[in-house]
Amino acid sequence: MNREKLSIQNKKGHKLQAYLELPADQKPHYFAIFAHCFTCNSNLSAVKNISRSLTSHGFGVLRFDFTGLGRSEGEFSESYFSANVDDLIAVNDYITKHYQAPGLLVGHSLGGAAVIVAASRLKNIKAVATVGAPSTVGHVKHLFSHGIEEVQKKGEVEVNIGGRPFKIDKDFVEDFNTTDLPEITKNLRKPLLIMHAPFDGVVGINNAQDLYQNAHHPKSFVSLDDADHLLSNSKDSKYVGNIIGVWADRYFIPKDNSILDAEGQQLVAHLNLKDDNFTTSIQTKKHHFIADEPESVGGDDFGPSPYDFLSAGLAACTVMTLKMYAERKQWDLQEVYAYITYSKKHSDDLMLDADTPRRIDHLQKQLKFIGNLDDAQKEKLKEIASKCPVHRTLLSETLIETEIID
C-alpha cells in the first residue's frame, strides 16, 4: 500500500497515531497535513479519500488522530481546541525533521478552524484549505451544551456527543472561548480555500461567509452543493481532494524530474537502485507511469508489472482498432472489452507440433462486445482483433538493438 504508519509524540508525551499517504511512486514533491473533524478520527472515509486524492497532485499527506481520539493516546478531555492546534504543530515538526517541511494544511469542520490557527504560527505553511469549518471555535459547544452547567458543578462529567459518550471537564469547556478565530483569520495573510455545503445541517453556510469576509486575498470559495457535513458520499470527498489539489498547484513551485528526460526517444524508464526496490518510473513526452513487481516475487506492487504493460499495450491497441473498424462499417458497436492474460505454457498443452517440446509465451485474448451486433459481425470483429498493430508486432520477427550512451 502507498502509505506509512507513524507514531508521533506530542508535547504532553502522548503518542499520536498517523498515516502518511504517498503518491504512486512513493516520492512526494510536497507535504500536507490533514486535521479531522470534532470527535472523528483519521480513518473516516472522507479523510482517507481526500488525502489519497491529494497524492495524485504530488502531495504526501499525513492524516492523524488528535489526542484522545481514534488510536492516539490521551483522554478526550485533553483534546480541547488549543491542544488540537498543539498536536498539529507537533506533527508539522515531525514531518519537517524526518521528511521536509509541509506547505499545505487541510482541515475538516473544527479541524478547519485548527489549521487556520496553526498556519498563523507556522512560517513554512504556504496555503490552507478548510471543509465545512466553523467561523468561531465556540461553535461546537452546542454539541455538549447539555453538560456545561453540570461540569461547572462537578468538574468532570460524561456527555453524549453524536451517540457516543465522552468525558469533559472545565478546562475543556473554557478553552473553546480563548481563541479569536475571526481575528486570526483576518491576520492570516496566506492563500485560503473555503469549501462548504450550502445545506450543511451541522455547520451552517453562514460560517463560510464569515470566514470568507474576514480573510484577505488570495481567498477562494467552492460550494459543495448537496454534500452533507461528514461528506459521507465518497464522490463528494474525492471531489474535495481533487479540487484542493488543483487549487494548491498554484502556490507550489512545480518540480520537474530531469532524470526522466526521454532525450529525444519515445520513452525512458528509470530505476534508482539506492532508493527503490523494483519500483520504476516511466516517462513518455507527456505521460508518466509507475512499474513494479508484485510482492510475490519480491516487489512492492506500487504499479503494474512489465508484463502487465505488455498485456495493456495489446488490449488497448485491440479495442482502438475495433472502434475504427466498426465506425468505418457503421456497425452498432457501443462498447468493447479486451481481457488479456499472459502466461508461459508448454507446447504439448497447446497441442502445437513443435520439433522440440518447450515452454512458450502465451497471450490469451477474450473479447466482449456491447451493441446490436449479429453473429457474423462479431466473428469479423474477432478476426480484425488479431490484425491490430501491436498484435501483429508481437507475432512478427522483431529486432531490438541495444547500445550504451553516456
Long-range contacts (C-beta under 8 A, 24 or more apart in sequence): 2-26, 2-55, 2-302, 6-62, 6-64, 6-94, 8-64, 8-90, 8-91, 8-94, 9-90, 10-67, 10-86, 10-87, 10-90, 11-86, 11-90, 12-67, 12-74, 12-78, 12-83, 14-67, 14-72, 14-73, 14-74, 14-78, 15-72, 15-73, 16-64, 16-65, 16-66, 16-67, 16-72, 16-73, 16-87, 16-90, 16-91, 17-42, 17-64, 17-65, 17-70, 17-71, 17-72, 18-42, 18-62, 18-63, 18-64, 18-65, 18-91, 19-51, 19-62, 19-63, 19-64, 20-60, 20-61, 20-62, 21-48, 21-51, 21-52, 21-54, 21-55, 21-60, 21-61, 21-62, 21-63, 22-55, 22-60, 23-55, 23-56, 23-58, 23-59, 23-60, 24-55, 24-290, 24-302, 24-303, 25-279, 25-281, 25-290, 25-302, 25-303, 26-276, 26-279, 26-302, 28-55, 28-58, 28-59, 28-60, 28-99, 29-58, 29-59, 29-252, 29-255, 30-58, 30-59, 30-60, 30-102, 30-103, 30-104, 30-252, 31-59, 31-60, 31-61, 31-62, 31-95, 31-99, 31-100, 31-101, 31-102, 31-103, 31-104, 32-59, 32-60, 32-61, 32-62, 32-102, 32-103, 32-104, 32-105, 32-106, 32-248, 33-61, 33-62, 33-63, 33-64, 33-88, 33-91, 33-92, 33-95, 33-102, 33-104, 33-105, 33-106, 33-115, 34-61, 34-62, 34-63, 34-64, 34-106, 34-107, 34-108, 34-111, 35-66, 35-84, 35-88, 35-105, 35-106, 35-107, 35-108, 35-111, 35-112, 35-114, 35-115, 35-118, 36-63, 36-65, 36-66, 36-69, 36-108, 36-109, 36-111, 37-108, 37-109, 37-110, 37-111, 37-132, 37-229, 37-230, 38-109, 38-110, 38-111, 38-140, 38-143, 39-69, 39-76, 39-143, 39-161, 39-162, 39-164, 39-166, 40-69, 40-108, 40-109, 40-230, 41-65, 41-69, 41-70, 41-71, 42-70, 43-70, 44-230, 45-232, 45-234, 45-237, 46-108, 46-230, 46-231, 46-232, 46-234, 46-236, 46-237, 46-240, 47-108, 47-237, 49-231, 49-234, 49-237, 49-238, 49-240, 49-241, 50-106, 50-108, 50-131, 50-231, 50-237, 50-238, 50-240, 50-241, 50-244, 51-241, 52-241, 53-237, 53-238, 53-240, 53-241, 53-242, 53-244, 53-245, 54-106, 54-241, 54-244, 54-245, 56-242, 56-245, 57-242, 57-245, 57-246, 57-248, 57-249, 58-252, 58-255, 59-104, 59-245, 59-248, 60-99, 61-106, 62-91, 62-95, 62-102, 64-91, 75-167, 76-166, 76-167, 76-168, 77-156, 77-166, 77-167, 77-168, 77-169, 77-171, 77-172, 78-172, 79-172, 80-171, 80-172, 80-175, 80-176, 81-110, 81-113, 81-114, 81-137, 81-175, 81-176, 81-178, 81-179, 82-175, 82-178, 82-179, 83-175, 84-110, 84-111, 84-114, 85-114, 85-117, 85-118, 85-121, 88-114, 88-115, 88-118, 89-118, 89-121, 89-122, 92-118, 92-122, 92-124, 92-125, 96-124, 103-127, 103-251, 103-252, 104-128, 104-129, 104-244, 104-248, 104-252, 105-129, 106-130, 106-131, 106-244, 107-131, 107-133, 108-132, 108-133, 108-231, 109-133, 109-134, 109-202, 109-203, 109-229, 110-134, 110-137, 110-139, 110-140, 113-137, 113-179, 113-181, 116-181, 116-184, 116-185, 116-188, 116-192, 117-179, 117-181, 117-184, 119-188, 119-190, 120-184, 120-187, 120-188, 125-190, 126-190, 126-191, 126-251, 126-252, 127-190, 127-191, 127-192, 127-193, 127-247, 127-248, 127-251, 127-252, 128-188, 128-190, 128-191, 128-192, 128-193, 129-192, 129-193, 129-195, 129-244, 129-247, 129-248, 130-192, 130-193, 130-194, 130-195, 130-211, 131-195, 131-196, 131-224, 131-231, 131-240, 132-195, 132-196, 132-197, 132-200, 132-202, 132-203, 132-224, 132-229, 132-231, 133-194, 133-196, 133-203, 133-207, 133-208, 133-211, 134-181, 134-203, 134-207, 135-181, 135-182, 135-185, 135-206, 135-207, 135-208, 135-209, 135-210, 135-211, 135-214, 136-181, 136-182, 136-207, 136-210, 137-176, 137-177, 137-179, 137-181, 138-176, 138-177, 139-203, 139-207, 140-176, 141-173, 141-176, 144-168, 144-173, 148-173, 182-210, 182-214, 185-211, 185-214, 185-215, 186-214, 186-215, 186-216, 188-215, 188-216, 189-216, 191-218, 191-219, 191-220, 191-250, 191-251, 192-218, 192-219, 192-220, 193-219, 193-220, 193-221, 193-222, 193-243, 193-244, 193-247, 193-248, 194-219, 194-220, 194-221, 194-222, 195-221, 195-222, 195-223, 195-224, 195-240, 195-243, 195-244, 196-221, 196-223, 196-224, 197-223, 197-224, 197-225, 197-226, 197-227, 197-228, 197-229, 198-223, 198-224, 198-225, 199-226, 200-227, 200-228, 200-229, 201-228, 201-229, 202-229, 203-229, 220-247, 257-281, 257-283, 260-288, 279-303, 307-342, 310-342, 311-340, 311-341, 311-342, 311-363, 312-340, 313-390, 314-338, 314-340, 314-363, 314-365, 314-388, 314-390, 314-391, 314-394, 315-339, 315-340, 315-365, 316-390, 317-388, 317-389, 317-390, 317-391, 318-365, 318-367, 318-385, 318-388, 318-390, 318-391, 320-388, 321-384, 321-385, 321-387, 321-388, 321-389, 322-367, 322-381, 322-384, 322-385, 322-388, 325-381, 325-384, 326-371, 326-381, 331-371, 331-373, 331-377, 332-371, 332-372, 332-373, 333-369, 333-370, 333-371, 333-373, 333-381, 334-370, 334-371, 335-369, 335-370, 335-371, 336-367, 336-368, 336-369, 336-370, 336-381, 337-367, 337-368, 337-370, 338-365, 338-366, 338-367, 338-385, 339-365, 339-366, 339-367, 339-368, 340-364, 340-365, 340-366, 363-394, 365-391
